[in-house]
Amino acid sequence: MIEYSFMIFSCLEMMLLSDDVTHNNVCSECYNGESSPYELRNNVLQSITRISYLRKINEQRSLGLNFKGLSISKMMCDEGGLDIELLFSELQKRHIDRELNEIKTEVKELSLELSFEEYLKLTNGHDYLSCMQCYCNKHCNKGYNVDHISSNYRTAYNVNSFVKTQIYDCLNQYYSNRDREIWKKL
């Protein structure tokens, strides 16, 4: 059995955006703002830290909060952050019978200053892409949708980036131990 503890990403999207070359290529295509690609990535991650944390505690504590259909783009403030009041207002509509003030206070008091690795572990890739879409559309007139941003990340990622990952090393080792080769010479 393959050991999965090497994964530092919550999903594929997070693996793709963690690669600097991939992210820089996406920014070159989709972003026209003043922030550097590095600053942009950190701004996006920081903007959605609270909803990411809320999703995490929802799973860990089995809170049963329903996030389906929540629109990150509709909850973004002009300054770039997520409107936490609007987020909880939308959640309260879905959970009329529940008191969410304690959770809201906990989420509001959360530090937004995390390490890059902590962001990668915490963040949902779909939330990241939705927020990235907002930042890109704010600084250009192309009207990108989430699928376009996602497609750009997938196509910008390449084999040179993949062979540098722990998942590549782990898979390669797994098959080497069984005298099998699953990769062409990369």
N, C-alpha and C positions, 0 to 999 in steps of 0.2 A: 504494500500500500504506500502511496506517495504521502509524504509528510507535508502538510499545508501550512505549518507554522511560519514558513519563510515569507509569507505574503504580508506586505505592509500596506496593501491597498484594500479598500472596501469593495472595489469593483474595477472593471476594465477601464472605464473612463479615467479613473484616478491614476492608473498605471500610465496611460497615454499622456495625460497632462503633466505628470511628474517628470517626463523627459524634456529637458530644456530645448533640444533641437526641435522636437515636435511642437512644443508650445510656441516657440519663436516663429515657426513656419505658419502656424494658425494665426498668430497675431499679425504677421505680415500680410496675410490674406484678408483678415476680417476686422482688424482693429485699427482705428485711425486717431486714437487719442494721444495725449501727451505722456502718459505713464509708460515706463519701459515694460517689456513683456514680463519680467520678474515682478515688478511692482503691481502690474495688472493681475497676475495670478494670485499674489498675496491679498490684494484688495477683494477679489472675487471670493477667495476662501474665507477671508475675515467677514465679509458681508453675510455669508450664510452659516457662520459658526453656530448661531443660536438655534436655527432650525435643525442643523445637523445634530447638535446636542440634544434637542428635544426628541428627534427621531431615535437617538441612541437610548435615552432613558425610557422612552415609550416601549422599546423592545426589552430592555433589561428589567424593567419593573412591571411589564405586562399591563401597561396603562390602557391599552385598547383605543388609543386616539386614532381617528380616521383622517389621514392626510390626502386621501384620494381626491384629485381634482383641484387641490390648492395650487394657485398660480404664483410662482416666485416673481414673475414679471409684474404682476399686479400689486405685489407687496413691497416692491423696491421703492425706497425714498429717492428724491432727487439727488441727495448727497451720495447715494450709492449703497447705503445700508438697507437692511431688511426692516420694514416697519413692524416691530414686535407687537404693538397694540393691534394692528390689523390682523396679524397672524393669529393672535389669541381670540380676537373677535370672530374670525372665521371658524376657528376650532370650537368656540363656545356655541356657535349656531349648530354645529354637528353633534354636540354633546350637551344639550340643554339641561339635562338632569345632573350634570357634574359641576363641581366647583373647581376651577382651574387656577385660582389666584395663587395658591402655594407654588405650583409648578411654574407659573408665570414669573413670580418673584425669583425663584431659583434660576430660571433661564436668563432673566434680565441682569442678574448679578454675575453671570458668567464672564470671565475674562476672555477677551477676543484675541489676546496675544498668545498664540500657540506656536510651537515649532512647526516647520514645514511637514515633518514626519507625522506630527500629531494631527495636523489638518488632513493629511492623506488617509489616516486611519479613521477619522471621524466623519468625513464628508461623503455624502451620497453623490455619485457621479451625475445623476440626472439633475439634481439641484445645482451642481456646479455649472453644467451646460446651460441651464435656464438663466442663471445669473450672468454667465459669460455672454450669453446672447444679449442681455440687457445692456451690459457695458459696451459691447460692439455696436449695437444699434444706436446707442446714445452718441457715439462718435463717428458715425457714418450714416449715409442715407440709403443703405442697401436693403433694409428690412429683413435681416437674417432671421431664420427660425432655428429652433433647437436642432432639428435634423441636419441643417446645413452646418452648424457648428460641430456637431458630432461627427459628421462625415469628414469634415476637414481634419479633425484629430485622427480619425482612423487612417485616412490616406496619407497624412504627414508622418505617421509612425512607420519605421522601416526595420529591416532585419538587423541593421547595425545597432539600433537601439535595443532590440530584443535580446541580442546575444550578450548584452551587458547586464541583464537582469538575473536576479536570483532564481526566478522561475525557470529560466533557460538552463542555468547550471544544474538545478535540481532534476529537471526532466532528462537532461543529457546524462547525468550520473545514474539515474534510475535505469535508463535503457542500456547504458554501458555495462552496468552490473549484470545485465541479462544477455550480454553479448549481442545486443541489437543496436542498430543505428536507425534513428527516426528522422535525422536531419541530413540533408545533403550537405556537403562541405560548405559551410557558411563563411 
